[in-house]
Amino acid sequence: MNSVSLIGRLTRDPDIRYAAGSQMAVARFTIAIDRGKDRNGEDRGADFPAIVCFGKTAELVERYLTKGRLVGIQGRIQTGKYEKDGRTVYTTDILADRVEFLDWGDRGERSERGESEGFRSGGSKPAASEPQIPEGFGALTDDDIPF
């Protein structure tokens, strides 16, 4: 069985590319996962796995996630290798089947990445003043919340 579930914060904004032949979106990003503390209360550091997702998931990740956002990842581990300058480089990636957005931060905040940065191959982004609400969801007011 090859299954992994992770929770961490993005270390930078996602990078999205489109496959040449199929135009499928491929998003790559890294998350920071705290290792916790040891028996003496000392910080054990963090791990920084590379995450890769495809298709609609990749487009949603690029649209809604930015550096520092908390996410949950479900997927599988994939290892690989390639040659560079005569040396073998080994890779380990998490191929995400599911990405859960665990916090939204300031809902009015939008990423300022533009078309000139090459993150999107078409379409346009809404103005920065529009709320960041995922497709299929509606805006809530304080009166809508029962507690």
C-alpha positions, 0 to 999 in steps of 0.5 A, spaced: 500 500 500 502 506 498 498 512 501 500 518 505 496 524 508 500 530 510 498 537 513 503 543 512 504 550 510 506 552 503 513 554 503 512 558 497 506 560 492 505 554 487 508 553 480 503 551 475 505 549 468 501 546 462 503 539 459 505 541 451 501 535 448 495 534 452 495 541 456 494 538 462 495 543 468 501 540 473 502 544 479 508 543 484 509 546 491 513 544 497 510 544 504 513 545 511 511 539 516 513 540 523 517 534 526 515 536 533 519 536 540 524 531 542 523 528 550 527 534 552 523 539 549 527 541 543 525 542 536 526 537 532 526 541 525 521 540 519 520 536 513 519 539 506 516 534 501 515 536 494 508 536 492 505 535 485 498 535 483 494 535 476 488 537 472 483 541 476 486 540 482 492 543 480 488 549 477 485 550 484 491 550 488 494 555 483 488 559 484 487 559 491 493 557 495 499 562 497 505 561 501 503 560 508 497 557 507 495 550 511 493 544 507 492 537 508 494 532 502 492 525 501 496 521 495 502 517 494 509 517 494 513 516 488 521 516 487 525 517 481 532 518 478 535 522 472 542 524 470 545 531 471 552 532 469 554 525 470 551 524 476 545 520 478 540 525 482 534 521 486 527 524 487 522 523 492 515 527 490 508 526 493 503 525 488 497 529 491 490 525 489 486 530 494 488 537 497 484 540 502 484 547 504 485 548 511 485 555 512 483 561 508 487 567 512 484 574 509 478 572 504 479 578 501 486 577 500 488 575 493 495 573 490 498 578 486 501 573 481 500 576 474 500 573 467 507 576 466 510 571 471 508 565 466 503 561 471 497 561 467 496 560 460 490 563 459 484 566 462 484 572 467 484 573 474 478 577 478 480 584 481 483 584 488 477 587 491 473 581 489 472 575 495 476 569 494 470 564 494 471 557 491 466 555 485 460 552 488 460 556 494 456 562 497 458 568 501 456 567 508 454 573 513 455 573 521 447 572 521 448 565 517 452 562 522 448 558 528 453 559 534 
